[in-house]
Amino acid sequence: MLEIRNVAKRFQARENIVTALDAFDLSVPDGEFLTIVGPSGCGKSTLLNLVSGLSPASEGELTYKGRKIKGVDRKIGYITQSDNLFPWRTIRDNVAFPLELAGMGKRERHARAEEWIERVGLGGFAGAYPHECSGGMRQRTNIIRTLIYEPEVILMDEPFGPLDAQTRITLQDQLLQLWDKSRATVLFITHDLTEAIALADRLVLMSARPGRIVRVEDINIPRPRDIFHMHDNVEFRRLYDDIWKELETQVRGTTH
C-alpha cells in the first residue's frame, strides 16, 4: 500500500540545515496497523506529513499503491493530536463535513453521521457544539470525521496524547473495534510504548534525530485484544521490556 524508499527530509533553520529524517526505508502492506515510536524530535510527525503529501521529501521517494505521492490524496486520511473541530458546527455537522465536501445530500450525510456518533458512544450529543463536550468526546468526533469517508490509509499523529489515562485507554479500545471492521491501513504515531505495542500488528522504533529505523518488531498478540488487561499478557510484558531497552537508549540520545 505504501512504499517509503531512502527518504530524507531537511529543513533550513536560520544558518543551519536540520536533518529530520535520513535513509528511511519502510513498506506498509494493505490493512496493517503500524505504530511508530521514538524520542521527541525524531521526525515522526515529519514522516506523516510526507506520507500525507503535505510536505515533499528532500531525497528518496514515497509511493501509494505504486503511484508517487505528489500532493494530498483523499484516500489518505490524517488525524492529528488537536481535534481541529469547527466551533460553529454541531458534532453532527463536524462529522458529516467530509461527506458535504463530497456532494452528499444533507439527509443522507446526517444519517451516516448519526450512525458513527452512536458507534463511539456519543448518542445524544449530535446537536451539541464542541465547547459543550469534553476533550475525549471531541477527539472521538475528530476520529470518526475521518473514518466516515472511508480512506484507505489513516495517519494518526498522537491522537490520544492530551487525554487522561482512563479516556485514553477507552478510546484505544474503541479505535481497535472500528479498525477491525474497516481494516484500513493505519500509521499511528505515539510516544507511549504501551500504546504502540497494544495497538499494532507491527512496531517501528525510530532513532533520535535524524530519524532512522532502529528496529521493526512483529507484534504477535492475538486479536481481538483486551486493551484493559494488556499488562497481564505475557507476550506484551516480554515485548515491552525488550523494546524499552532500545527506546531508552534513543531517548537518552546515545547509540549502541
C-alpha positions as CSV (number, residue, x, y, z in Angstrom):
1,M,0.0,0.0,0.0
2,L,2.8,2.4,1.0
3,E,6.5,2.4,0.0
4,I,9.0,4.7,1.6
5,R,12.3,4.4,-0.1
6,N,15.6,6.0,1.1
7,V,13.7,9.1,2.2
8,A,15.4,12.1,3.9
9,K,13.9,15.4,5.0
10,R,15.9,18.6,5.7
11,F,14.8,22.0,6.9
12,Q,16.5,25.3,6.8
13,A,16.9,26.7,10.4
14,R,18.4,30.1,10.2
15,E,22.0,29.5,9.0
16,N,21.9,25.7,9.6
17,I,20.4,22.7,7.8
18,V,18.5,20.4,10.1
19,T,18.0,16.8,9.0
20,A,14.8,15.5,10.5
21,L,14.7,12.1,8.7
22,D,17.5,10.2,6.9
23,A,17.8,7.0,5.0
24,F,14.3,6.0,5.9
25,D,13.0,2.8,4.2
26,L,9.7,1.1,5.0
27,S,7.0,-0.9,3.2
28,V,3.5,-0.9,4.7
29,P,1.1,-3.6,3.4
30,D,-2.6,-3.2,2.9
31,G,-4.6,-3.4,6.1
32,E,-1.7,-3.3,8.5
33,F,-1.9,-1.4,11.8
34,L,1.6,0.0,12.1
35,T,2.7,2.0,15.1
36,I,5.8,4.2,15.2
37,V,7.5,5.1,18.4
38,G,10.6,7.2,19.2
39,P,12.0,10.1,21.2
40,S,10.7,13.6,20.8
41,G,12.1,15.4,17.8
42,C,13.0,12.2,15.9
43,G,10.9,13.1,12.8
44,K,7.7,11.0,13.5
45,S,5.3,13.8,12.6
46,T,7.5,14.9,9.7
47,L,7.2,11.3,8.3
48,L,3.3,11.6,8.4
49,N,3.5,15.0,6.7
50,L,5.5,13.4,3.8
51,V,3.1,10.4,3.5
52,S,0.1,12.7,3.5
53,G,1.5,14.8,0.7
54,L,1.6,18.0,2.8
55,S,5.4,18.2,2.5
56,P,7.8,16.9,-0.1
57,A,10.8,14.7,0.7
58,S,14.3,16.2,0.3
59,E,15.5,12.9,-1.0
60,G,14.0,9.5,-1.9
61,E,10.6,8.5,-3.0
62,L,7.2,7.8,-1.4
63,T,4.5,5.9,-3.3
64,Y,0.9,5.0,-2.6
65,K,-0.4,1.9,-4.5
66,G,2.5,2.3,-6.9
67,R,2.0,6.0,-7.6
68,K,4.4,8.6,-6.4
69,I,2.9,10.9,-3.7
70,K,2.9,14.4,-5.1
71,G,0.2,16.0,-3.0
72,V,-2.8,15.5,-0.8
73,D,-5.0,12.5,-1.7
74,R,-8.5,11.9,-0.3
75,K,-7.7,8.2,0.1
76,I,-5.2,9.1,2.8
77,G,-6.8,10.5,5.9
78,Y,-4.9,12.4,8.6
79,I,-6.0,12.6,12.3
80,T,-4.0,15.0,14.4
81,Q,-3.5,15.4,18.1
82,S,-5.6,18.6,18.1
83,D,-9.3,17.9,17.2
84,N,-9.5,20.9,14.8
85,L,-13.3,20.9,15.0
86,F,-15.3,23.8,13.6
87,P,-16.6,25.6,16.8
88,W,-19.6,26.9,14.9
89,R,-20.7,23.5,13.8
90,T,-22.5,20.8,15.8
91,I,-20.9,17.4,16.4
92,R,-23.2,16.0,13.7
93,D,-22.2,18.7,11.2
94,N,-18.5,18.3,12.0
95,V,-18.6,14.5,11.4
96,A,-20.7,15.0,8.2
97,F,-18.4,17.7,6.8
98,P,-16.3,15.4,4.6
99,L,-19.5,14.0,3.1
100,E,-20.7,17.5,2.5
101,L,-17.5,18.3,0.6
102,A,-18.1,15.1,-1.5
103,G,-21.5,16.5,-2.5
104,M,-23.7,14.1,-0.5
105,G,-27.2,15.4,0.4
106,K,-27.9,16.7,3.8
107,R,-30.4,14.0,4.9
108,E,-28.1,11.1,3.9
109,R,-24.9,12.6,5.3
110,H,-26.6,13.4,8.6
111,A,-28.0,9.9,8.8
112,R,-24.5,8.4,8.3
113,A,-23.0,10.9,10.8
114,E,-25.6,9.8,13.4
115,E,-24.6,6.1,12.9
116,W,-20.9,6.9,13.5
117,I,-21.8,9.1,16.5
118,E,-23.7,6.2,18.1
119,R,-20.8,3.8,17.4
120,V,-18.5,5.8,19.6
121,G,-20.9,6.4,22.4
122,L,-21.8,10.0,21.7
123,G,-25.5,9.3,21.2
124,G,-27.5,12.3,22.5
125,F,-24.6,14.8,21.7
126,A,-25.1,15.0,17.9
127,G,-26.6,18.5,18.3
128,A,-24.0,19.7,20.8
129,Y,-21.2,22.1,19.9
130,P,-17.5,21.3,20.6
131,H,-17.2,23.7,23.5
132,E,-20.0,21.8,25.2
133,C,-18.1,18.5,25.0
134,S,-15.1,17.0,26.9
135,G,-11.7,16.5,25.3
136,G,-12.4,12.8,24.9
137,M,-15.7,13.5,23.2
138,R,-14.1,16.0,20.8
139,Q,-11.4,13.5,19.9
140,R,-13.9,10.8,19.2
141,T,-15.6,13.3,16.9
142,N,-12.2,14.1,15.2
143,I,-11.6,10.4,14.6
144,I,-14.9,9.5,13.1
145,R,-14.9,12.6,11.0
146,T,-12.0,11.0,9.1
147,L,-13.3,7.4,9.2
148,I,-16.8,8.3,7.9
149,Y,-15.5,8.9,4.3
150,E,-13.5,5.5,4.4
151,P,-10.0,6.5,3.4
152,E,-7.8,3.5,2.5
153,V,-4.9,4.8,4.6
154,I,-5.3,6.6,8.0
155,L,-2.4,8.6,9.5
156,M,-2.7,9.3,13.2
157,D,-0.4,11.7,15.0
158,E,-0.6,11.0,18.7
159,P,-4.4,11.3,18.7
160,F,-4.7,10.4,22.4
161,G,-1.7,12.3,23.6
162,P,-3.6,15.1,25.5
163,L,-6.2,12.8,27.1
164,D,-6.3,11.5,30.7
165,A,-5.4,7.8,31.2
166,Q,-8.9,6.5,31.6
167,T,-10.2,8.2,28.5
168,R,-7.1,7.2,26.5
169,I,-7.5,3.5,27.1
170,T,-11.2,3.7,26.4
171,L,-10.5,5.3,23.0
172,Q,-7.8,2.8,22.2
173,D,-10.3,0.1,22.7
174,Q,-12.9,1.9,20.5
175,L,-10.3,2.6,17.8
176,L,-9.4,-1.1,17.6
177,Q,-13.1,-2.1,17.3
178,L,-13.6,0.5,14.5
179,W,-10.4,-0.6,12.7
180,D,-11.4,-4.3,12.9
181,K,-14.5,-3.5,10.8
182,S,-12.7,-1.4,8.2
183,R,-9.2,-2.9,8.1
184,A,-7.8,0.3,6.7
185,T,-4.0,0.7,6.6
186,V,-3.0,2.7,9.7
187,L,0.2,4.6,10.6
188,F,-0.1,5.6,14.2
189,I,2.5,7.8,15.9
190,T,2.9,7.7,19.7
191,H,5.5,8.4,22.5
192,D,3.8,5.7,24.6
193,L,5.4,2.3,24.2
194,T,2.5,0.6,25.9
195,E,0.1,2.1,23.4
196,A,2.4,1.2,20.5
197,I,2.5,-2.4,21.4
198,A,-1.2,-2.8,22.4
199,L,-2.5,-1.5,19.1
200,A,0.0,-2.7,16.5
201,D,0.4,-5.5,14.0
202,R,4.0,-4.2,13.6
203,L,6.0,-1.6,15.6
204,V,8.7,0.7,14.2
205,L,11.3,2.1,16.6
206,M,13.0,5.3,15.4
207,S,16.3,6.7,16.5
208,A,17.0,10.1,17.9
209,R,17.3,12.8,15.2
210,P,18.0,12.4,12.4
211,G,15.2,9.8,12.5
212,R,16.2,6.4,11.2
213,I,14.6,3.0,11.7
214,V,16.4,1.2,14.6
215,R,14.1,-1.8,14.8
216,V,10.9,-3.3,13.3
217,E,9.1,-5.7,15.5
218,D,6.1,-8.0,14.7
219,I,3.5,-7.9,17.5
220,N,2.2,-11.4,17.7
221,I,-0.5,-10.9,20.3
222,P,-3.8,-12.4,19.1
223,R,-6.7,-10.2,18.1
224,P,-9.2,-9.2,19.3
225,R,-7.2,-7.7,22.1
226,D,-8.2,-6.9,25.6
227,I,-6.8,-3.4,25.9
228,F,-7.9,-3.0,29.5
229,H,-5.9,-6.0,30.7
230,M,-3.0,-5.8,28.3
231,H,-0.4,-5.8,31.1
232,D,-1.5,-9.3,32.1
233,N,-0.4,-10.7,28.7
234,V,3.0,-12.5,28.9
235,E,4.0,-11.6,25.3
236,F,3.1,-8.0,25.9
237,R,5.4,-7.8,29.0
238,R,8.2,-9.5,27.1
239,L,8.0,-7.1,24.2
240,Y,7.7,-4.1,26.4
241,D,10.9,-5.0,28.4
242,D,12.8,-5.9,25.3
243,I,11.9,-2.8,23.2
244,W,12.1,-0.4,26.1
245,K,15.9,-1.1,26.4
246,E,16.4,0.3,22.9
247,L,13.9,3.1,23.2
248,E,15.6,4.3,26.4
249,T,18.9,4.4,24.6
250,Q,17.4,6.6,21.9
251,V,15.6,8.8,24.4
252,R,18.9,9.4,26.2
253,G,20.4,10.4,22.8
254,T,23.0,7.6,22.8
255,T,23.8,4.9,20.3
256,H,24.5,1.2,20.7
